[in-house]
């Protein structure tokens, strides 16, 4: 089988295609023939050595994918041959609160990921995906979908009438927009691109703010909400956005800290505004298998479709990752096998 691995160093120049034997499933495992994967910003961080400069290589990157079960290991009985499944991001996080031990079981680092023609995984680390979704659409769910669901529904408990601010128009952001609208919330989307804001409004966003034209976008949020502030802010920016997220909150509002697209450090956290707003800052790190299954049920009930920016063939996986690194996408980037 063919697989891509990081070897000999970090960076996309060190992501190479190799041949490996097709693996055999052990007790409680299944063999999956991959159909599609989708890309996340984390994948670039892993490949570039940002998250773990001491990463053991060679490593198969990319955490999210969907495929068909073609063989069952001994005592594997949860699924049938021919079923289409996706792997949960944190393989040992089934339900409840995460533990420190869970973080050593995430796919795409430190465990091998999904950028291979065949993958063996424990059946307990898999979920069925909605049948009506395409392979690429289904492959977008494990990280971006579950992260947004965790932030908006499971942790955020967004309800009808709430105002939710979503930063950007990447995969997590657009899932958050869709899930917040399912809950009956008003959604404000921020972007540096007016065309992307128009596309977000076509998906149901109630208001758009171009943060290049309105640098103090927190004031625009306060103006839109008549001074009240937002109930919930999905913060993807990190370092350069967190203070403005706090400033844009209502009293008692919540910021879901998800991304670090503008940096992983806040030079000076605005503590007084946080206190005055009784701000709740909740970090979100994907979610459990139970959350994934809850999300899938909601997606199926509402016939929701993930937003896919572009699809690449498996032979162009490096080009797909370069497209991700450029940051010009709207929604998710997929790779088909």
DRENDO-1510 file (C-alpha; in Angstrom, 1 decimal, always signed):
<recs>
REC; n; res; u; v; w
REC; 1; UNK; +0.0; +0.0; +0.0 .
REC; 2; UNK; +1.0; +3.6; -0.4 .
REC; 3; UNK; +1.3; +6.0; +2.5 .
REC; 4; UNK; +2.8; +9.4; +3.2 .
REC; 5; UNK; +5.2; +9.8; +6.1 .
REC; 6; UNK; +7.2; +12.5; +7.7 .
REC; 7; UNK; +10.9; +11.5; +7.7 .
REC; 8; UNK; +14.3; +13.0; +7.7 .
REC; 9; UNK; +13.2; +16.3; +9.2 .
REC; 10; UNK; +10.2; +18.6; +9.3 .
REC; 11; UNK; +8.3; +20.6; +6.7 .
REC; 12; UNK; +6.4; +19.6; +3.6 .
REC; 13; UNK; +9.7; +18.8; +1.8 .
REC; 14; UNK; +10.0; +15.9; +4.3 .
REC; 15; UNK; +6.6; +14.5; +3.6 .
REC; 16; UNK; +7.2; +11.6; +1.2 .
REC; 17; UNK; +5.2; +8.8; -0.3 .
REC; 18; UNK; +6.4; +5.3; +0.6 .
REC; 19; UNK; +5.3; +1.7; +0.1 .
REC; 20; UNK; +4.3; -0.4; +3.1 .
REC; 21; UNK; +2.7; -3.8; +3.6 .
REC; 22; UNK; -1.1; -3.8; +4.2 .
REC; 23; UNK; -1.4; -4.2; +8.0 .
REC; 24; UNK; -3.4; -7.0; +9.6 .
REC; 25; UNK; -6.0; -6.3; +12.3 .
REC; 26; UNK; -5.3; -7.8; +15.8 .
REC; 27; UNK; -7.8; -8.6; +18.5 .
REC; 28; UNK; -10.5; -6.0; +18.7 .
REC; 29; UNK; -9.2; -4.1; +15.6 .
REC; 30; UNK; -10.5; -3.6; +12.0 .
REC; 31; UNK; -8.8; -3.0; +8.7 .
REC; 32; UNK; -10.1; +0.1; +6.9 .
REC; 33; UNK; -9.6; +0.9; +3.2 .
REC; 34; UNK; -9.4; +4.6; +3.2 .
REC; 35; UNK; -11.8; +6.6; +1.0 .
REC; 36; UNK; -11.0; +10.2; +1.9 .
REC; 37; UNK; -9.2; +12.4; +4.4 .
REC; 38; UNK; -9.7; +16.0; +5.3 .
REC; 39; UNK; -7.0; +18.5; +6.5 .
REC; 40; UNK; -6.7; +20.6; +9.6 .
REC; 41; UNK; -4.3; +23.4; +10.6 .
REC; 42; UNK; -2.9; +21.0; +13.2 .
REC; 43; UNK; -1.7; +18.7; +10.4 .
REC; 44; UNK; +0.6; +21.5; +9.1 .
REC; 45; UNK; +1.8; +22.1; +12.7 .
REC; 46; UNK; +2.7; +18.5; +13.1 .
REC; 47; UNK; +4.5; +18.3; +9.8 .
REC; 48; UNK; +6.4; +21.5; +10.6 .
REC; 49; UNK; +7.4; +20.2; +14.0 .
REC; 50; UNK; +5.6; +23.0; +15.8 .
REC; 51; UNK; +3.7; +20.8; +18.3 .
REC; 52; UNK; +6.5; +18.4; +19.0 .
REC; 53; UNK; +10.0; +19.1; +17.8 .
REC; 54; UNK; +11.0; +15.7; +19.3 .
REC; 55; UNK; +8.4; +13.8; +17.3 .
REC; 56; UNK; +9.3; +10.2; +16.6 .
REC; 57; UNK; +9.5; +9.7; +12.8 .
REC; 58; UNK; +8.7; +8.3; +10.3 .
REC; 59; UNK; +5.1; +9.2; +11.1 .
REC; 60; UNK; +1.9; +9.0; +9.0 .
REC; 61; UNK; +0.3; +12.5; +9.5 .
REC; 62; UNK; -3.4; +13.7; +9.1 .
REC; 63; UNK; -5.9; +12.8; +11.8 .
REC; 64; UNK; -9.2; +12.9; +9.9 .
REC; 65; UNK; -10.5; +10.4; +7.4 .
REC; 66; UNK; -13.3; +8.0; +6.4 .
REC; 67; UNK; -13.1; +4.5; +5.0 .
REC; 68; UNK; -14.7; +1.1; +4.5 .
REC; 69; UNK; -14.1; -1.8; +6.8 .
REC; 70; UNK; -12.7; -4.7; +4.8 .
REC; 71; UNK; -11.5; -7.1; +7.5 .
REC; 72; UNK; -12.2; -7.8; +11.2 .
REC; 73; UNK; -9.7; -8.9; +13.8 .
REC; 74; UNK; -10.5; -11.6; +16.4 .
REC; 75; UNK; -13.4; -10.6; +18.6 .
REC; 76; UNK; -14.2; -7.4; +16.7 .
REC; 77; UNK; -18.0; -7.4; +16.5 .
REC; 78; UNK; -19.1; -3.7; +16.7 .
REC; 79; UNK; -19.1; -3.2; +12.9 .
REC; 80; UNK; -19.7; -5.3; +9.8 .
REC; 81; UNK; -17.5; -5.6; +6.7 .
REC; 82; UNK; -18.5; -3.0; +4.2 .
REC; 83; UNK; -19.6; -0.4; +6.7 .
REC; 84; UNK; -18.2; +3.1; +6.3 .
REC; 85; UNK; -16.6; +4.5; +9.5 .
REC; 86; UNK; -14.5; +7.4; +10.7 .
REC; 87; UNK; -12.0; +7.4; +13.5 .
REC; 88; UNK; -12.3; +9.6; +16.6 .
REC; 89; UNK; -9.4; +12.0; +17.0 .
REC; 90; UNK; -8.5; +11.0; +20.5 .
REC; 91; UNK; -8.7; +7.2; +20.4 .
REC; 92; UNK; -9.0; +6.6; +24.1 .
REC; 93; UNK; -11.5; +9.4; +24.9 .
REC; 94; UNK; -14.9; +7.6; +24.7 .
REC; 95; UNK; -17.1; +9.8; +27.0 .
REC; 96; UNK; -17.0; +12.1; +30.0 .
REC; 97; UNK; -14.2; +14.4; +30.8 .
REC; 98; UNK; -10.8; +14.0; +29.1 .
REC; 99; UNK; -7.7; +13.0; +31.2 .
REC; 100; UNK; -4.1; +13.7; +30.7 .
REC; 101; UNK; -3.6; +10.2; +29.5 .
REC; 102; UNK; -6.0; +10.7; +26.6 .
REC; 103; UNK; -3.6; +13.0; +24.8 .
REC; 104; UNK; -1.1; +10.3; +24.0 .
REC; 105; UNK; -3.8; +8.6; +21.9 .
REC; 106; UNK; -4.5; +11.3; +19.2 .
REC; 107; UNK; -4.2; +10.3; +15.6 .
REC; 108; UNK; -1.7; +12.0; +13.3 .
REC; 109; UNK; +0.7; +12.6; +16.3 .
REC; 110; UNK; +1.7; +10.9; +18.4 .
REC; 111; UNK; -0.1; +7.9; +16.8 .
REC; 112; UNK; +0.1; +7.3; +13.0 .
REC; 113; UNK; -2.6; +9.1; +11.1 .
REC; 114; UNK; -4.9; +8.5; +8.2 .
REC; 115; UNK; -2.8; +9.5; +5.1 .
REC; 116; UNK; -2.4; +5.9; +3.9 .
REC; 117; UNK; -4.4; +3.6; +1.7 .
REC; 118; UNK; -5.1; +1.2; +4.5 .
REC; 119; UNK; -5.4; +1.8; +8.3 .
REC; 120; UNK; -5.8; -0.6; +11.2 .
REC; 121; UNK; -7.6; +0.8; +14.3 .
REC; 122; UNK; -9.4; -0.5; +17.4 .
REC; 123; UNK; -13.1; -0.8; +16.7 .
REC; 124; UNK; -13.8; +1.2; +20.0 .
REC; 125; UNK; -12.1; +4.2; +18.3 .
REC; 126; UNK; -14.5; +4.3; +15.4 .
REC; 127; UNK; -18.0; +5.7; +14.6 .
REC; 128; UNK; -20.4; +5.2; +11.8 .
REC; 129; UNK; -21.0; +8.3; +9.6 .
REC; 130; UNK; -24.2; +9.6; +8.0 .
REC; 131; UNK; -24.8; +7.6; +4.9 .
REC; 132; UNK; -26.0; +10.6; +2.7 .
REC; 133; UNK; -22.7; +12.4; +3.1 .
REC; 134; UNK; -20.0; +12.1; +0.4 .
REC; 135; UNK; -16.7; +10.5; +1.5 .
REC; 136; UNK; -15.0; +13.9; +1.7 .
REC; 137; UNK; -17.9; +15.4; +3.6 .
REC; 138; UNK; -17.8; +12.6; +6.1 .
REC; 139; UNK; -14.0; +12.9; +6.4 .
REC; 140; UNK; -14.4; +16.5; +7.7 .
REC; 141; UNK; -16.3; +15.5; +10.9 .
REC; 142; UNK; -13.7; +14.1; +13.4 .
REC; 143; UNK; -11.8; +17.3; +14.3 .
REC; 144; UNK; -13.5; +20.4; +12.8 .
REC; 145; UNK; -17.0; +19.1; +13.2 .
REC; 146; UNK; -16.6; +17.6; +16.7 .
REC; 147; UNK; -14.6; +20.7; +17.9 .
REC; 148; UNK; -17.4; +23.1; +16.8 .
REC; 149; UNK; -20.1; +20.8; +18.3 .
REC; 150; UNK; -18.2; +20.5; +21.6 .
REC; 151; UNK; -17.8; +24.3; +21.8 .
REC; 152; UNK; -21.3; +25.4; +20.6 .
REC; 153; UNK; -23.6; +22.6; +21.9 .
REC; 154; UNK; -21.9; +20.3; +24.5 .
REC; 155; UNK; -19.9; +22.9; +26.4 .
REC; 156; UNK; -21.4; +26.2; +25.2 .
REC; 157; UNK; -25.1; +25.2; +25.4 .
REC; 158; UNK; -25.9; +27.9; +22.9 .
REC; 159; UNK; -29.7; +28.4; +22.8 .
REC; 160; UNK; -32.3; +30.2; +20.7 .
REC; 161; UNK; -31.8; +34.0; +20.8 .
REC; 162; UNK; -28.1; +33.9; +21.7 .
REC; 163; UNK; -25.6; +35.8; +19.7 .
REC; 164; UNK; -22.5; +33.9; +18.7 .
REC; 165; UNK; -19.4; +35.3; +17.1 .
REC; 166; UNK; -17.4; +33.0; +14.8 .
REC; 167; UNK; -13.9; +34.0; +13.7 .
REC; 168; UNK; -13.0; +33.2; +10.2 .
REC; 169; UNK; -14.4; +30.9; +7.5 .
REC; 170; UNK; -12.3; +27.7; +7.9 .
REC; 171; UNK; -13.7; +24.3; +8.8 .
REC; 172; UNK; -14.3; +24.8; +12.5 .
REC; 173; UNK; -15.8; +28.2; +11.9 .
REC; 174; UNK; -18.3; +27.1; +9.4 .
REC; 175; UNK; -19.4; +24.1; +11.4 .
REC; 176; UNK; -19.8; +26.5; +14.4 .
REC; 177; UNK; -21.9; +28.7; +12.2 .
REC; 178; UNK; -24.1; +25.8; +11.1 .
REC; 179; UNK; -24.5; +24.3; +14.6 .
REC; 180; UNK; -25.3; +27.7; +16.2 .
REC; 181; UNK; -28.0; +28.3; +13.6 .
REC; 182; UNK; -29.4; +24.9; +14.3 .
REC; 183; UNK; -29.8; +26.1; +18.0 .
REC; 184; UNK; -31.6; +29.2; +16.9 .
REC; 185; UNK; -28.8; +31.7; +17.6 .
REC; 186; UNK; -27.8; +34.8; +15.7 .
REC; 187; UNK; -24.3; +34.5; +14.2 .
REC; 188; UNK; -21.8; +37.1; +13.5 .
REC; 189; UNK; -18.8; +36.1; +11.3 .
REC; 190; UNK; -15.5; +37.9; +11.1 .
REC; 191; UNK; -13.2; +37.7; +8.1 .
REC; 192; UNK; -10.7; +39.7; +6.1 .
REC; 193; UNK; -12.5; +38.9; +2.9 .
REC; 194; UNK; -15.8; +40.4; +1.8 .
REC; 195; UNK; -16.5; +37.6; -0.6 .
REC; 196; UNK; -16.1; +35.0; +2.2 .
REC; 197; UNK; -18.4; +37.1; +4.4 .
REC; 198; UNK; -21.0; +37.0; +1.6 .
REC; 199; UNK; -20.7; +33.3; +1.3 .
REC; 200; UNK; -21.1; +32.9; +5.1 .
REC; 201; UNK; -24.3; +35.0; +5.0 .
REC; 202; UNK; -25.6; +32.6; +2.3 .
REC; 203; UNK; -25.0; +29.8; +4.8 .
REC; 204; UNK; -27.1; +31.7; +7.4 .
REC; 205; UNK; -24.8; +34.2; +9.1 .
REC; 206; UNK; -26.8; +37.2; +10.3 .
REC; 207; UNK; -24.0; +39.7; +10.2 .
REC; 208; UNK; -20.4; +40.0; +8.9 .
REC; 209; UNK; -17.5; +42.1; +10.0 .
REC; 210; UNK; -14.4; +42.6; +7.9 .
REC; 211; UNK; -11.7; +42.9; +10.5 .
REC; 212; UNK; -9.2; +44.4; +8.1 .
REC; 213; UNK; -11.6; +47.4; +7.5 .
REC; 214; UNK; -12.8; +47.3; +11.2 .
REC; 215; UNK; -9.7; +46.5; +13.2 .
REC; 216; UNK; -11.6; +47.1; +16.4 .
REC; 217; UNK; -14.1; +44.4; +15.5 .
REC; 218; UNK; -15.1; +44.0; +19.2 .
REC; 219; UNK; -16.7; +47.4; +19.0 .
REC; 220; UNK; -18.6; +46.4; +15.9 .
REC; 221; UNK; -20.0; +43.4; +17.8 .
REC; 222; UNK; -21.0; +45.7; +20.7 .
REC; 223; UNK; -22.7; +48.1; +18.3 .
REC; 224; UNK; -24.5; +45.2; +16.5 .
REC; 225; UNK; -25.8; +43.9; +19.9 .
REC; 226; UNK; -26.8; +47.4; +21.1 .
REC; 227; UNK; -24.0; +47.4; +23.7 .
REC; 228; UNK; -25.0; +44.1; +25.3 .
REC; 229; UNK; -22.2; +42.0; +23.8 .
REC; 230; UNK; -22.1; +38.4; +22.5 .
REC; 231; UNK; -23.2; +35.4; +24.4 .
REC; 232; UNK; -20.5; +33.2; +23.0 .
REC; 233; UNK; -17.4; +33.7; +20.9 .
REC; 234; UNK; -15.6; +31.0; +19.0 .
REC; 235; UNK; -12.0; +32.2; +19.1 .
REC; 236; UNK; -9.8; +30.7; +16.4 .
REC; 237; UNK; -7.2; +33.5; +16.3 .
REC; 238; UNK; -5.6; +33.0; +19.7 .
REC; 239; UNK; -2.8; +35.4; +20.5 .
REC; 240; UNK; -4.0; +38.5; +18.7 .
REC; 241; UNK; -7.8; +38.0; +19.1 .
REC; 242; UNK; -8.4; +36.8; +22.7 .
REC; 243; UNK; -8.5; +40.3; +24.3 .
REC; 244; UNK; -10.9; +41.5; +21.7 .
REC; 245; UNK; -13.0; +38.4; +22.2 .
REC; 246; UNK; -13.3; +39.2; +25.9 .
REC; 247; UNK; -14.1; +42.9; +25.1 .
REC; 248; UNK; -16.9; +41.8; +22.8 .
REC; 249; UNK; -18.6; +39.5; +25.4 .
REC; 250; UNK; -21.8; +40.2; +27.3 .
REC; 251; UNK; -21.6; +40.0; +31.1 .
REC; 252; UNK; -21.3; +36.3; +31.9 .
REC; 253; UNK; -20.5; +35.3; +28.3 .
REC; 254; UNK; -18.1; +32.6; +27.2 .
REC; 255; UNK; -15.1; +32.4; +24.9 .
REC; 256; UNK; -14.3; +29.0; +23.5 .
REC; 257; UNK; -10.5; +29.0; +22.9 .
REC; 258; UNK; -9.9; +26.8; +20.0 .
REC; 259; UNK; -7.2; +28.0; +17.6 .
REC; 260; UNK; -3.9; +29.8; +17.5 .
REC; 261; UNK; -4.0; +31.1; +14.0 .
REC; 262; UNK; -2.6; +34.5; +15.1 .
REC; 263; UNK; -0.2; +33.2; +17.6 .
REC; 264; UNK; -0.1; +30.9; +20.7 .
REC; 265; UNK; +0.8; +33.6; +23.2 .
REC; 266; UNK; -1.1; +36.6; +24.5 .
REC; 267; UNK; +1.4; +39.3; +25.5 .
REC; 268; UNK; -0.9; +41.1; +27.9 .
REC; 269; UNK; -4.2; +39.6; +28.9 .
REC; 270; UNK; -6.8; +42.2; +29.6 .
REC; 271; UNK; -7.7; +41.0; +33.1 .
REC; 272; UNK; -10.0; +43.9; +34.2 .
REC; 273; UNK; -12.3; +43.6; +31.2 .
REC; 274; UNK; -12.5; +39.9; +31.8 .
REC; 275; UNK; -13.5; +40.5; +35.4 .
REC; 276; UNK; -16.0; +43.1; +34.6 .
REC; 277; UNK; -17.6; +40.8; +32.1 .
REC; 278; UNK; -17.4; +37.7; +34.3 .
REC; 279; UNK; -15.9; +36.1; +31.3 .
REC; 280; UNK; -15.8; +32.4; +31.0 .
REC; 281; UNK; -12.7; +31.2; +29.1 .
REC; 282; UNK; -13.1; +27.5; +28.0 .
REC; 283; UNK; -10.4; +25.8; +26.0 .
REC; 284; UNK; -11.7; +23.2; +23.6 .
REC; 285; UNK; -9.7; +20.2; +22.4 .
REC; 286; UNK; -11.8; +18.3; +19.9 .
REC; 287; UNK; -14.1; +15.9; +21.8 .
REC; 288; UNK; -15.1; +12.4; +22.8 .
REC; 289; UNK; -16.6; +9.6; +20.9 .
REC; 290; UNK; -20.0; +10.3; +22.6 .
REC; 291; UNK; -19.8; +13.9; +21.3 .
REC; 292; UNK; -19.0; +12.6; +17.8 .
REC; 293; UNK; -22.1; +10.3; +17.9 .
REC; 294; UNK; -24.3; +13.0; +19.3 .
REC; 295; UNK; -23.2; +15.4; +16.5 .
REC; 296; UNK; -23.8; +12.8; +13.8 .
REC; 297; UNK; -27.3; +12.3; +15.0 .
REC; 298; UNK; -28.0; +16.0; +14.8 .
REC; 299; UNK; -26.3; +16.3; +11.4 .
REC; 300; UNK; -28.5; +13.4; +10.0 .
REC; 301; UNK; -31.7; +14.8; +11.6 .
REC; 302; UNK; -31.2; +18.2; +9.9 .
REC; 303; UNK; -29.6; +16.9; +6.7 .
REC; 304; UNK; -26.7; +19.2; +7.3 .
REC; 305; UNK; -23.9; +19.2; +4.8 .
REC; 306; UNK; -20.3; +20.2; +5.6 .
REC; 307; UNK; -18.7; +22.9; +3.5 .
REC; 308; UNK; -15.8; +21.6; +1.3 .
REC; 309; UNK; -13.5; +24.1; -0.3 .
REC; 310; UNK; -11.5; +21.8; -2.7 .
REC; 311; UNK; -10.7; +18.1; -3.3 .
REC; 312; UNK; -7.3; +16.7; -4.3 .
REC; 313; UNK; -6.4; +13.2; -5.4 .
REC; 314; UNK; -4.2; +11.1; -3.0 .
REC; 315; UNK; -1.2; +11.6; -5.4 .
REC; 316; UNK; -1.4; +15.3; -4.8 .
REC; 317; UNK; -1.5; +15.2; -1.0 .
REC; 318; UNK; +1.5; +17.6; -0.6 .
REC; 319; UNK; -0.2; +20.1; -2.9 .
REC; 320; UNK; -3.4; +19.8; -0.8 .
REC; 321; UNK; -1.4; +20.6; +2.3 .
REC; 322; UNK; +0.3; +23.6; +0.6 .
REC; 323; UNK; -3.2; +24.9; -0.3 .
REC; 324; UNK; -4.1; +24.6; +3.4 .
REC; 325; UNK; -1.0; +26.4; +4.4 .
REC; 326; UNK; -1.8; +29.3; +2.1 .
REC; 327; UNK; -4.9; +30.0; +4.2 .
REC; 328; UNK; -7.2; +31.0; +1.3 .
REC; 329; UNK; -9.7; +28.2; +1.7 .
REC; 330; UNK; -13.4; +28.5; +2.6 .
REC; 331; UNK; -14.4; +25.4; +4.6 .
REC; 332; UNK; -12.5; +22.1; +4.4 .
REC; 333; UNK; -9.9; +20.7; +2.1 .
REC; 334; UNK; -10.3; +17.0; +1.2 .
REC; 335; UNK; -8.0; +14.3; -0.3 .
REC; 336; UNK; -9.7; +11.4; -2.1 .
REC; 337; UNK; -8.2; +7.9; -2.6 .
</recs>
